[in-house]
Amino acid sequence: MNRNAKVMTTRATATAAVAATTAFVMMGNVVSAAPVGPIDPVQATQGFLVMTEGNATLIGTENEGTLAVGGNLAFSQYQLATVSAGNFFAPGENNPTALVVDGQVDFPNSTPNTRLQVLQNGYAKIGNLNDTFVRDFDNNNVPANTRILPANDYDASPRIELVTNQSVPSVGPVSVIDFAEAFQTFRSNSTELATCQNTVALRDPNGDPISSPIPPGTNAVIDLTPNTTNVLNINSADLDNISILTFPDQPNASSPLLVNVDTTDVGDIFDWTAPNFAGIGGPEARFILFNFPTATALTLAPGGATVEGTIYAPSADFTDLDQSNTEGSIVARTLEHRGGEIHDYPFSTTLACDNGSPTASPTATPTASPTVDPTGTPTVTPSPTGTDLPITGSSSGSMLLTGSLAVLTGTALLLTIGLTHRRRRNAES
């Protein structure tokens, strides 16, 4: 083979080696390095504490805040707006709207002889009043607090009761929220937030790193960095195995916590037994968001502790079977509330990430160190494997870092080949 042919063979082989190395380490879901945010993930709720795209069923026991339902609403004995009627005011009205049902009230599937009370002088807005009666006077024709009824009888049940007099025409039929547009925004936000790289590590109470898979019953400590969005990327199995999540540092408006939960390991159907949240409560819950970007069904299983933070699952059917409470906003495709109370601690900040090098990701080690022998044929020398490092949840951030190292490794390989070729040419001349 002549000298030019050898050079062409060397370059072609080297290029193929670089491409193969890059393709190997870049396999999987690679996260974009584009910055994210700032995003207010609940802005499209227009201030409602709980919002669904589709139907909602309220069995127990109360929601301290407000509710906006994009589909139909069924209920049992339930109280709404026990603490706040919110800040959504329809044009020309002085009372806030605490309940929105864009579909209709599903009386046939509601529990007989029960009532849904809307407190704090909140109003209701109903999109479809078929087979529904609205009255603001009692059976003696005396003006009274407004009720939404299955029959033209002020004492009929199941019923929705207001504690104020709202004019019958203002109840509906009326549509005051574009739910389709809102949930398009929620899903876009959820997907974009899921690209944030991990920035925090989980450790045990002794300060030692916790590796994945996390054993059941783990007490995990999470350290937050001030004045930034802290990101924990974790799969559902690891999250479910944490029994205590301890916060030495409390999240706040400038130091929120975003938890991206990868549910693909359970087919996007996740039953979560919530851990005890140590060191924080409702006020801090306003700055924690649990993002479930791909979940299609999410259940709070019985026996869990109070969830401190917002449940953000815009593509999931959300079922709460836990008698403990949820302190935060809820955004879900549908809702079955059969557990404890929903406390009025809405998400109250913005989230952002620059997607630079993750601070707690495992250090990527090239799987091979290409060298070039005197004949111009690249050879491969195996490299040692890395050691265990703190868990950072999903591997998307480290995949991006590994890909960057592959490119650097390939560049070094090409430089080495070029230098070898130059030396040969000088020796021959």
Secondary structure, DSSP 4 states (H G I P E B T S, - for coil): --HHHHHHHHHHHHHHHHHHHHHHHT-S-PPP---EEEE-TTGGGTT-SEEESS-EEEEESEESS-EEESS-EEESSEEE-SS---S---TT-SSPEEEEESS-B--TTSPTT-EEEE-TT-EEEES--TT-EEEEE-TTS-EEEEEEESSS-TT-SSEEEESS---HHHHSS-----HHHHHHHHHHHHHHHTTPPP---EE-TTSPBPPSSPPTTEEEEEPPPTTS-EEEEEEHHHHHTEEEEE-SS--BTTB-EEEEEE-GGGTTEEEE-PPEEES--HHHHTTEEEE-SS-SEEEE-TT---EESEEEEEEEEEEE--SS-EES-EEEEEEEEESS-EES----S-EEE---S-TTSPPP--SEEEEE-TTS-EEEEE-PPPPP----SSSHHHHHHHHHHHHHHHHHHHHHHHHHHHHHHHHH-
